[in-house]
Amino acid sequence: MRKLVVLKLDGDLQQGVQVTLEIGEETERPCIEITGKLPPNQDMAIAIDQWQSSYRSLGQPTRIKAKKIIYDGSISQWRNNCHNKASELRSHLNKWLQSESFRPIREKWLKHLTPSEEVRVLIRTDSMQLEKLPWHLWDLVDRDYPLAEVALSVPDSERVAAGSQKSAKRNKIRILAILGDSDGIDVKQDRQLLEKLPLADTTFLVQPQRQDINDHLWKQPWNILFFAGHSKTNGETGCIYINQTDSLTIADLRYALSNAVTKGLQLAIFNSCDGLGLARELQDLQIPQIIVMREPVPDLVAQTFLRHFLLAFSSGQSLYTAVRTAREKLHGLEGEYPGASWLPVICENPGVVPITWSKPQIEPNHRFRYVLLFSVLITAFLLGIRQLGGLQTWELQAFDLLMRSRPQEQQDSRLLIVTITEDDLQLKEQQHKTGSLSNFTLALLLEKLAPLKPRAIGLDIYRDEPVQPNQTLTTHWNDDNFFAICKVSDRQNNHPGISPPLEVPQSRLGFSDVVQDADGVLRRHLLAMNPAPASPCTTPYALSAQLAFHYLEKDGISAKYNPNGELQLGNVVLKRLQSPISGYQKADTEGYQMLLNYRSYRHSPLEIAPTVTLSQVLKGAVTSEQVKDRIVLIGTTAQSVNDYLPTPYSTQQRFYQQIPGVILQAQMVSQIVSAVKDGRPLLSVWSFWGELLWLWGWSVVGIGIAWRCRSRIYLILVGVGTLSILYTSCLVLLCQGYWVPLVPSALVLIVTIGTVVVIYTNYEVQMK
């Protein structure tokens, strides 16, 4: 519950001020009362007049009916002077409120109020001079109590009849908006802001006659009276200019306003100039709350305050916190309009609890509950289709699109790829070749590479024929950094498998088998499996895994299985893919598989690592710097060999971006090594409940869009914009290593919007 703090001030700055402090709950009698005194302060009286004179001398177009001020000198000098006078006045105020005679009141405040409480601070005085002080700059209010706001009140007041409290319970707030003389100012913005208010029934009187205002105040009950136009205060009397020729004082509407108060008028807002005189007369009529501008107000300041105030107030904030929020946001205008945040002030009757804005209420048939229920059902329905594999094809295609949309990455400098091109196949050394590379050429290649001290060499070419005894190739095959390839037999596809070179021990063999999805695209990395004993290739690890493990062992990082049965390298766990999971609801997950996080490229798959050709190596064109301590992969990229596989980067328009087998091996090796050495993310998915909350969240977003966007064109534009945000979010998360459901989220969003639009077709309500 809010706290009510009342400061009763009796006196003035010339003679000193007797102060009574009361603290209590908002709806109860005060439980704390203490008296104190503030000494005379003639310097502050002068500072008030100087600031006011400086402010009014700026000569800015305002909502005051007066002649323009003409002055010599630059506007910046006048603004600086105004800022300086404001700073002096603030300093005088806080020194005054730290006087020794005022200390008991300050200490009582600090003892009984906490900064987390919402506090209404009511300054009750009959001194216009004291009302002009910027009480909101008191350090307790401005700095120490962020939920406190100050209001002004006359010393004497009466409790308002209960009619106003009853009327506030209506489903709609009734507003009478008077748009008066607007010569030289723009009140259209004020009207547009009022028209956008939710659950408000606003009647506009544009430059009306006195009788029009009088009749409307008598005929029907109002909750809020609003005025925008020219106004000013003469002495202690304020007047408003209702059209180009007529002006009114509050006394001219005394009986009509008194009648409006008894019927429920709770708040009067005068978004016009110099309103303290208006507030004084309105308080005599017992209007519960009044918001005015203490000085002439520029158009932009008035419109900015009204926009922020209405947004905060209509969203459920209290009147006090809404005014403070709007007032503080005016600070951004003070470079152009000095003192902007000083202008709004609340004047109120202390015997009435401030009005609150009605919360949006759905019709008695609880349509909002139905919409929430439908959002849950839509999410559950699409999840069911997904679990049955109905969205898998779309999800994988969306995954490919996201992969292709990622920014290009730098090359992995730990690798060197030796490619065998079409030109290399025609080399004279290739006579009597076996497959794409003769034993003689392979021996020459290894002789060239060995002195350059690579950390590991992987041969991505099958060598299932024995080496003749007179050949020297076996010497290099016995090197502990050389790894060869073989293929496991596949009974399902009737493939007998391919044997490894007999001279290479099993510890330096790796299988070449991969797992392709139903559309042929390679999205998964097969690291390990248990081949059948009868298979010609019985090594348990892929060539890519063997090369990565060997490379990391040189850095003291060994591969091992953790207690959960997952491969672990240092602190990095290679999370095993198990179906059903995320986009894979129906997939063969035999063996140790993980998602393949391709190193992204833009033009050619060869961009992912440094590349040289076979001819370049044989000619000695490769330096030690290019080879030393790297993983060297040898394989063919010639189209005639047909060792190419589709990837997420392959589309009908980009078929050339199918990846050669050796580049695929490089991608897999790079994924493991980069994850361990660079912290490059491995692809993972959220838990079932995480994805469920993600999907339902987008369903709720769909509710908000359909509920707020009543125009079909606006609905389409916002819907398309939200889908773009969804896509961007999924792309950013993928770059961070998380594959989140794009297609189900988009479907949930679209279906929810459509459902809500159908439910609310006949539900007309203005939303912000």
C-alpha positions, -999 to 999 in steps of 0.1 A, spaced: 0 0 0 12 35 -8 23 58 20 10 94 23 33 120 36 18 155 43 40 186 49 19 214 62 37 247 57 26 279 75 45 310 66 67 323 38 103 327 29 105 362 44 93 353 79 101 316 81 79 285 79 63 264 106 62 228 94 41 198 104 49 164 91 23 136 89 30 101 78 5 73 74 -10 47 51 -28 62 21 -64 53 31 -59 57 69 -54 85 94 -17 95 99 0 75 126 30 98 129 31 136 134 60 159 142 66 196 140 96 216 129 106 249 114 123 263 83 142 295 88 136 326 66 155 325 33 154 357 13 181 344 -10 158 316 -22 130 340 -27 153 360 -50 164 328 -67 128 318 -75 121 352 -91 154 351 -110 148 316 -124 112 324 -134 124 356 -150 152 338 -168 129 310 -180 102 334 -193 129 354 -211 138 326 -234 110 337 -257 101 302 -269 67 296 -286 45 284 -258 8 278 -249 4 311 -232 -17 340 -246 9 367 -245 31 389 -266 63 373 -278 94 384 -258 121 402 -279 156 402 -267 191 408 -279 219 382 -277 222 345 -286 196 320 -275 224 298 -261 234 325 -237 199 327 -224 196 290 -221 229 288 -201 217 315 -178 184 296 -173 203 264 -165 226 283 -140 196 299 -122 179 265 -120 211 250 -104 213 279 -79 176 275 -69 181 237 -65 211 243 -43 192 269 -21 163 245 -17 183 215 -5 205 237 19 173 251 33 158 216 38 189 206 56 186 233 82 191 223 118 156 233 128 142 210 101 164 180 110 138 162 132 114 161 103 141 147 80 151 121 105 115 110 111 110 106 73 141 84 70 131 63 100 96 55 89 98 54 51 118 30 29 131 37 -6 112 7 -20 78 22 -9 56 43 -32 52 76 -14 27 105 -21 43 137 -8 16 164 -3 28 200 2 -1 219 19 3 256 19 -16 288 11 16 305 0 19 308 -38 55 315 -32 61 282 -15 41 264 -42 65 277 -68 94 259 -52 107 229 -72 99 204 -44 105 175 -67 143 184 -65 144 178 -27 172 152 -24 150 128 -5 125 127 -33 147 131 -63 176 109 -52 168 86 -23 132 77 -29 127 68 -66 90 60 -61 81 93 -44 63 121 -61 52 156 -49 18 172 -51 5 206 -40 -27 212 -19 -44 240 -1 -45 239 37 -83 233 39 -102 206 20 -133 185 23 -138 148 15 -155 143 -19 -187 124 -22 -185 88 -30 -199 92 -65 -164 96 -80 -152 64 -65 -181 44 -80 -177 58 -115 -141 48 -116 -153 12 -118 -168 15 -152 -152 -6 -180 -143 26 -199 -129 59 -186 -150 88 -198 -130 119 -209 -142 153 -218 -114 169 -239 -116 206 -246 -93 218 -274 -93 255 -271 -76 284 -290 -46 269 -308 -33 300 -325 5 294 -330 5 260 -313 -4 224 -323 -30 206 -303 -36 179 -329 -10 158 -313 -29 160 -280 -60 147 -297 -42 118 -314 -27 107 -281 -62 107 -264 -78 89 -294 -53 60 -290 -61 54 -253 -73 19 -244 -108 15 -229 -114 52 -230 -146 70 -243 -134 105 -253 -156 134 -263 -138 163 -281 -150 199 -280 -129 219 -305 -128 257 -299 -162 255 -282 -185 282 -269 -189 286 -231 -224 271 -233 -211 239 -250 -187 232 -222 -214 240 -195 -239 217 -211 -215 187 -214 -204 191 -178 -240 190 -167 -255 163 -190 -233 132 -183 -207 120 -159 -170 123 -166 -139 108 -150 -113 131 -166 -115 167 -178 -87 176 -203 -78 210 -218 -52 218 -244 -47 254 -257 -37 288 -244 -39 297 -207 -23 319 -182 -24 331 -146 -29 367 -135 -21 370 -98 -37 339 -83 -65 336 -109 -61 314 -140 -80 316 -173 -82 294 -204 -88 305 -239 -115 283 -253 -116 298 -288 -100 327 -307 -122 354 -289 -134 340 -256 -116 331 -224 -130 315 -192 -120 315 -155 -128 285 -133 -154 307 -116 -173 309 -149 -178 271 -147 -181 268 -110 -215 252 -108 -210 229 -138 -177 217 -124 -192 211 -89 -219 190 -105 -192 170 -125 -173 163 -92 -204 149 -75 -210 127 -106 -175 113 -107 -150 138 -120 -117 127 -105 -89 142 -126 -84 175 -145 -54 178 -168 -45 213 -182 -18 207 -208 -14 244 -211 7 272 -197 10 288 -163 -16 266 -145 -10 272 -108 -38 298 -107 -61 273 -124 -52 246 -99 -59 269 -69 -95 276 -81 -101 240 -91 -90 228 -56 -116 251 -41 -142 230 -60 -128 198 -44 -117 182 -77 -96 152 -64 -65 155 -86 -53 182 -110 -22 182 -133 -10 216 -145 21 232 -159 37 257 -134 52 279 -162 47 286 -199 52 253 -217 65 248 -253 44 226 -276 70 198 -278 73 196 -240 36 195 -235 31 168 -261 60 147 -248 48 148 -212 12 139 -223 25 109 -243 46 94 -216 21 102 -189 -8 86 -207 13 55 -217 23 49 -181 -10 58 -165 -32 37 -189 -8 7 -185 -16 5 -148 9 28 -130 -5 50 -102 -11 86 -110 19 97 -90 44 72 -105 30 80 -140 36 117 -135 71 111 -121 80 87 -150 68 113 -176 85 142 -158 118 124 -157 116 116 -194 114 153 -201 151 156 -189 161 147 -225 146 179 -237 163 203 -213 192 210 -237 167 227 -260 141 236 -234 156 244 -200 134 235 -170 112 212 -190 111 186 -162 101 212 -137 69 221 -154 44 193 -146 29 194 -111 1 176 -93 -24 195 -72 -49 174 -52 -75 170 -25 -58 150 3 -91 133 13 -94 113 -19 -73 83 -31 -60 91 -66 -78 77 -96 -64 45 -113 -69 35 -149 -93 6 -154 -75 -26 -165 -86 -40 -198 -115 -63 -192 -126 -90 -217 -162 -95 -223 -181 -118 -199 -175 -149 -221 -138 -148 -211 -125 -147 -246 -90 -140 -234 -90 -173 -215 -102 -190 -247 -73 -174 -266 -48 -186 -240 -63 -221 -241 -62 -221 -279 -25 -211 -278 -18 -241 -256 -38 -264 -279 -21 -250 -310 13 -255 -295 5 -291 -284 -10 -299 -318 20 -288 -337 43 -306 -312 23 -337 -319 27 -334 -356 64 -328 -351 69 -358 -328 54 -379 -356 80 -366 -380 56 -345 -400 78 -314 -399 112 -331 -402 117 -323 -439 108 -286 -434 129 -283 -403 160 -298 -420 155 -274 -450 152 -245 -426 184 -257 -408 202 -256 -442 190 -221 -448 202 -209 -414 236 -226 -420 240 -208 -453 230 -175 -438 258 -175 -412 287 -151 -417 319 -164 -432 345 -178 -408 383 -176 -410 403 -205 -424 414 -232 -399 452 -227 -401 458 -260 -382 450 -279 -414 466 -282 -449 446 -299 -476 465 -315 -505 441 -318 -534 444 -340 -564 429 -321 -593 421 -331 -629 455 -318 -640 472 -339 -613 456 -370 -626 475 -365 -659 510 -363 -643 536 -387 -657 543 -400 -622 507 -413 -623 515 -441 -647 504 -475 -634 483 -456 -609 459 -474 -584 427 -454 -582 433 -417 -583 469 -419 -570 497 -443 -579 519 -459 -553 549 -442 -568 533 -407 -567 521 -413 -531 556 -423 -521 570 -391 -537 543 -371 -520 551 -385 -485 588 -381 -491 582 -344 -498 560 -339 -467 579 -359 -441 609 -334 -438 584 -305 -433 572 -322 -400 534 -323 -402 518 -334 -369 495 -358 -387 489 -370 -423 455 -384 -433 451 -402 -466 415 -399 -478 421 -424 -507 414 -461 -505 445 -484 -508 431 -519 -505 458 -535 -528 490 -547 -512 523 -528 -518 549 -546 -538 579 -556 -517 603 -535 -537 584 -503 -531 594 -479 -504 559 -467 -496 557 -490 -466 584 -470 -449 562 -439 -447 531 -460 -438 550 -471 -407 553 -435 -395 533 -430 -363 517 -398 -377 503 -414 -409 466 -424 -410 448 -443 -437 411 -449 -445 388 -479 -451 351 -485 -454 329 -506 -431 306 -532 -448 270 -522 -450 245 -551 -452 215 -527 -455 229 -513 -488 247 -545 -498 281 -528 -497 309 -553 -489 332 -526 -475 367 -517 -485 398 -530 -468 426 -508 -454 462 -510 -465 476 -541 -449 508 -524 -438 490 -498 -417 482 -509 -381 445 -506 -369 454 -479 -344 461 -456 -374 431 -465 -394 398 -446 -397 366 -454 -414 352 -432 -441 315 -440 -435 291 -411 -432 254 -408 -423 232 -390 -449 196 -379 -443 168 -391 -464 173 -362 -489 210 -372 -492 223 -342 -474 251 -347 -448 243 -329 -416 257 -353 -390 292 -363 -380 297 -401 -374 327 -403 -350 326 -439 -338 308 -472 -343 312 -510 -337 318 -526 -371 308 -563 -376 337 -587 -370 334 -599 -406 338 -564 -420 370 -558 -439 372 -525 -420 370 -530 -382 384 -497 -368 360 -482 -343 368 -445 -351 363 -423 -382 394 -409 -399 384 -374 -388 383 -385 -352 416 -403 -354 434 -373 -368 418 -349 -343 426 -372 -314 463 -376 -325 466 -338 -330 453 -330 -295 473 -357 -278 505 -338 -287 490 -310 -266 483 -333 -237 446 -337 -244 434 -373 -246 400 -386 -257 380 -406 -231 345 -416 -223 329 -399 -193 305 -416 -169 276 -407 -192 292 -427 -220 300 -395 -240 334 -387 -256 353 -360 -238 384 -340 -248 396 -319 -220 366 -299 -208 347 -304 -241 320 -331 -243 311 -343 -278 274 -346 -272 259 -377 -287 229 -372 -310 199 -394 -301 166 -396 -318 140 -382 -313 156 -348 -307 147 -314 -321 144 -315 -359 153 -352 -360 122 -371 -349 128 -401 -372 165 -407 -379 190 -435 -377 213 -426 -348 233 -458 -348 269 -453 -338 283 -422 -321 268 -393 -340 268 -355 -335 255 -326 -355 281 -313 -379 288 -276 -374 303 -267 -408 329 -240 -409 309 -215 -430 321 -202 -463 307 -180 -491 320 -192 -524 341 -224 -525 343 -253 -500 380 -250 -504 379 -218 -484 377 -235 -450 415 -243 -448 447 -236 -466 449 -257 -498 477 -268 -522 477 -292 -551 496 -324 -556 517 -308 -583 527 -279 -561 540 -303 -534 558 -325 -559 575 -294 -574 587 -283 -539 565 -252 -539 553 -259 -504 573 -245 -475 578 -258 -440 557 -230 -426 527 -243 -445 531 -279 -432 549 -279 -399 528 -290 -369 496 -292 -391 472 -319 -400 477 -327 -437 447 -342 -455 453 -358 -489 424 -364 -513 409 -359 -547 388 -329 -557 386 -340 -594 350 -341 -607 358 -373 -627 365 -393 -595 329 -384 -583 338 -382 -546 313 -355 -538 285 -353 -512 255 -329 -508 257 -305 -478 235 -278 -463 253 -255 -487 241 -275 -518 210 -263 -535 196 -268 -569 210 -233 -577 244 -241 -560 250 -277 -569 287 -269 -575 290 -265 -537 287 -302 -530 317 -310 -509 346 -333 -520 353 -361 -496 386 -347 -485 370 -313 -477 343 -331 -457 370 -348 -437 386 -314 -431 353 -300 -419 350 -329 -394 385 -326 -381 382 -288 -378 350 -291 -358 366 -313 -331 399 -294 -329 383 -259 -330 359 -269 -303 387 -279 -280 413 -253 -289 392 -223 -297 360 -228 -279 341 -228 -312 306 -240 -303 294 -275 -311 258 -277 -322 234 -288 -296 196 -286 -290 175 -276 -261 156 -300 -239 120 -309 -248 107 -285 -221 130 -258 -233 117 -261 -269 81 -263 -255 84 -230 -237 101 -215 -268 72 -225 -290 45 -215 -266 63 -181 -261 59 -174 -299 23 -184 -296 18 -158 -269 36 -133 -292 10 -142 -319 -18 -134 -294 -3 -100 -287 1 -92 -324 -35 -102 -333 -50 -85 -303 -33 -52 -309 -32 -50 -347 -68 -44 -358 -59 -33 -393 -53 -61 -418 -24 -43 -435 -8 -35 -402 -14 -70 -390 5 -84 -421 33 -59 -417 38 -66 -380 35 -104 -387 61 -103 -414 84 -82 -391 79 -106 -363 88 -136 -385 120 -117 -395 128 -113 -358 121 -150 -353 144 -159 -381 172 -136 -369 169 -150 -334 172 -185 -346 202 -175 -368 219 -158 -338 213 -188 -316 227 -211 -343 259 -191 -345 261 -196 -307 257 -233 -311 220 -238 -305 197 -253 -331 162 -241 -321 130 -250 -339 124 -223 -366 96 -240 -386 74 -250 -357 79 -216 -341 68 -199 -374 38 -222 -377 28 -216 -341 30 -179 -346 10 -178 -378 -17 -203 -367 -21 -184 -334 -25 -151 -351 -51 -166 -374 -70 -182 -346 -71 -150 -325 -82 -129 -354 -111 -153 -359 -120 -152 -322 -118 -115 -320 -134 -106 -354 -164 -89 -337 -145 -77 -306 -139 -40 -311 -116 -23 -286 -90 4 -291 -55 -7 -281 -24 14 -277 
